[in-house]
Amino acid sequence: MLVLNCSTKLLILEKMLKSHFPESLKVFGAVMNINRGNPFQKEVVLDSWPDFKAVITRRRKEAETDNLDHYTNAYAVFYKDALAYRQLIEDHDVINWDQVFQIQGLQNELYDASKAVADPKQLTTKLTSFMAVHFSPVSSPPDTHFLTESPPRLTYLSVADADLLNRTWSRGGNEQCLRYIANLISCFPSVCVRDDKGNPVSWALTDQFATMCHGYTLPDHRRKGYSRLVALTLARKLQSRGFPSQGNVLDDNKASISLLNSVGAEFLPCRFHRLILTPAAFSGLTQ
């Protein structure tokens, strides 16, 4: 195991990961954030350098953690060899197996390789698989002709909005998610439409892997074109900073799939896999 701390080597790694798109997108996004101030206190672990076969981004060990917070306790994975990845996580110092955590990646062997190491340690492994998408370049501000009402107030999210986002996110509704969303809002780009009273009615934010997430419009404000405006504006904001504008969508989310098709988003050939791993001691305590 090797922790890559050298800023020069991290910039080299960022460039190397580009040649492995789209499978390396999650790790690439995390490494980009590390190289641009590291607001989420991440670090990179590899099996070797520079000819690595497996690379993982993780939370720094000195960072404050909550053992039930799988949102923050998240690892992104890319490997050239699934066996090398499995051997890397078998090293006890790479992953904290004593807390609830998640693993994210865009490679099909990720679940089997992770589960093979987790099972003997008596952790349950829950897999959710998504379609992975990438937004085409957005070279100019989105046209607002498609809006059904007068142009709205377009701005960004505030930490004060975290409670609303926690209550409306299908993955949320708990203390850990509330804290995680507040951290995302503080650290990364977001976009939202506000009503006349200043309340958010439609929004999207960016996670620790530079992924566009939690795109949502309140029911009373749907079919007005807000979701399209928010998605394109956030994609353009990320692209202007050099980030890939990537996202994920569940196969049965017809509304989001229709929106993505309408804006010309590319559905990638690989799928996004999110694994949530729970030690036996915490079984039944998490969502």
N, C-alpha and C positions, 0 to 999 in steps of 0.2 A: 504494500500500500504506500502511496506517495501523495502527500498533500501539496498541491501546487500553490505556492504563495507568491512567487515572483511575478511582478506586474508585467514584465516583458513577456514571460512565458504565457501568461494568461491572455495577452493580446494575440500571441501566436496561436494559441488554442482556439480562440474565437474565429480566426481566419481558417484554421484547419476544419472546424466544425461546419463551415459553410459548404465545403465540398461533399458533405454527407447529408445535405437536405434531401427530402423533408424529415427523415428519421431522427435527425439530431436537433430538430427545432426547439424542443423543450430545454435541453441542456444549453443550446446556443443562447436562448433568451435569458436564462439564469446567468450565464457567463457574461453576457453583455451588461446586465445589471451590476454584476460584481465589478466589472471594469469601469463603470460609470458611477462610482461612489458607494456601491455595495449597501444600499439602504436597508436590505433585509438580512444583513449579517450572514452571508453565505460563504462557502468555500468549496474548492474543487478537490476531489479525490480521484486518482487514477491508479491503474495497475503498474504503469511504467511511463517513462517520458524520454524522448518525444514519440516513440513508436507505441502508443497506447492501444490496447484492445478494448478497454472499458473505462468509462468516465462517469462519475456521479457528482452531482452538486447537492450539498446538504447544508443545514444550519450549523453555524460555528458552535463548537461545544461550549464556549464561554458565554454564549447568548442565553438570555433568560428563557426558560421553557416551561410549558404546562404539559404534563404527561398525557392529558386527555385531548390535547389540541392537535388533531391530525391535519388541520388546515395549515398551520405554521410548520409543524414537524413533517416537512415534505421533501422528498428526494426526486431529482430528475435524473434519468438514466439514458445513456447511449452506449452501445457496444458494437464492435466489429465482430465479436465472437461471443455467443451466449455463454459458453463455458467459462470464458474469462470473466464475464460479469458475475456468474455464480460463484466463482472462486474468490472474487473481490469481496462480495458481501458476506462470504463465510468468515472473513476476517472480522472478529468481534468488534474491532475499533472503528469499522466503517459505518455501521448502523447501530442506533440505540434500540435494541430489541425489547427494552423494558418500558416503552411508552407506546401509545397509539400513534401511528404515523401513516403516511401514504407514499407511494412510489408512482411516478408518472413517466410515461415514455410512449414511443410511437413504433414499437417493434413487437411482433407477434409472440416471440418466445418469452417476453417479459414476465407474464403470469406464471408459467410453468417453472421457470428458473427461480423466481422469487419464492414461490410456494414450496419448492423442494427444500429450500433452506429454512423457511419459516415453520413448516410443519413439525420438525423435530424439536423446535423451541416452544411448541404449543401456542402458536399464534394462529388466529383465523385470518384468512385472506379473502376479502370481498372485492370482486372485479366489476368495474363498470366500463363499458367500451363505447366510444363515440366516433362519429365521423369527424375527421380533421379537415379544417378548411383554411384557405389562405386568401386574403383580399388582394385583388389586382391594384396596381398603383392608382392612387387618388391624387391627381396632379393639381386640382383646383378645389376650392370650397364646394361642397355639395350643392347642387341646384335645389332650390326650395319650391319649384313650381308644382311639385307633387303634393305639397301640404294642402290639406283640406280647410285649414283655417289660416289666419294671418300669421306671418313668421313669428315663431315663439322666442322666448328668451333662452338662448343657448349658452350654457356656461359649464362649470365643472362641479364635481361633488365636494361636499364639506364633511368633515368628521361628524358634524352634527346630524348628518343624514344616515349615519351607519345603522341606527336602530331600524329605520324604515327598510333599508336594504336587507338587514338580517331577517326581518319578519316576512319579506317577500321572496327570499331566495329559497328554492326547493331544498338546498343543502344546509340551510341555516336554522334559525330559531333557537340558538343556544348561546351561552356566554362566550365560548371559544370562538364561534363564528363572528359574533359581534366585535370582539377585539381584533380578529383577523381582518375583517372588512375595514375597520377604522385604520389599521396599519396600511392596508392597500391604498386607501384614499390618501393617506399622508405621504406615501412614497412614490406612487406611480400615476400616470396620466388617466384621466377619467373625463367623461362628457355627460351632461344631463340637460334636459329641458325642464324649465321651471314655469309654474303657473303664475297668475297675477299676484298671488300672495307670497311668491318665492319658494313654494314647496316643489320638490322634485316630482315629475310625473312620468319621465322616461329617462333611462340612463344605461350606461355601460362603463365598466372599469377594467383595469389591467392588473393581472396577478404577478406573483413573484417570478414567473417564467416568461414574462412579457406576452402573456396570452390574454386576448380580449375575453372577458367573462361577465356573468350576471347581467346580460342584456335584458332589460325588463321595462315594460310600460304598464302603468296602472290601468285596470280594466276600463274605467270611465274615459280614458284618453286614447284608446286604441283606434285603429283605422283612420288616423289623422296624418300618417307619414312620419311620426316621431321616431320610430324604431330605425327606419332607414336613415334618417338624418343623423341620429346618434351614432349608428354603426359606421357610416362613411366618415363622419367627422373624427371619430376616435381612430379609425384606420389611417386617415391622413395624418393625424397628430403623431402616431407611432412611426409612420414612414418618414416623416420630416426629421425624426431623431435617429433614423438609421435602423430602426427595429423592424423585424418582420411583423406584418399585421396578421396574426394567426388566431384561430378560434376552434371551438369544438361544438358539436351539436348532436343530441340524441337522435337515433333513427326515427323515432315516432313523433318528433317535434315538428309537425308539418308546417306550422306557422313560421318558425325560424328558417326552415329549409327553403320555403317559398321566398322569404326575404333575401336569403343569401343568393338564391338563383337570380333574383331580380336585380341585384347589384353586381352580378358577374363574378361572385366569389368562386374560387377554384376548390373543388372537393378533392382532397389529396388521395393518392393511392394507398397510403398507410392509414391505420386507425389509431386514435388516441386511447390509451389504456390507463385507467386510474385504479390503483390497488390501495385499499385501506386495510392495514394490518393491525390486529388487536391482540395483545397478550391476554392470556386466560384470566389474569387478575382483574382486567378491566372489562371483561365481557358483560354486556348488558348495561354499561354505563355511558355508552356513546351512541350517537345516531348514525 
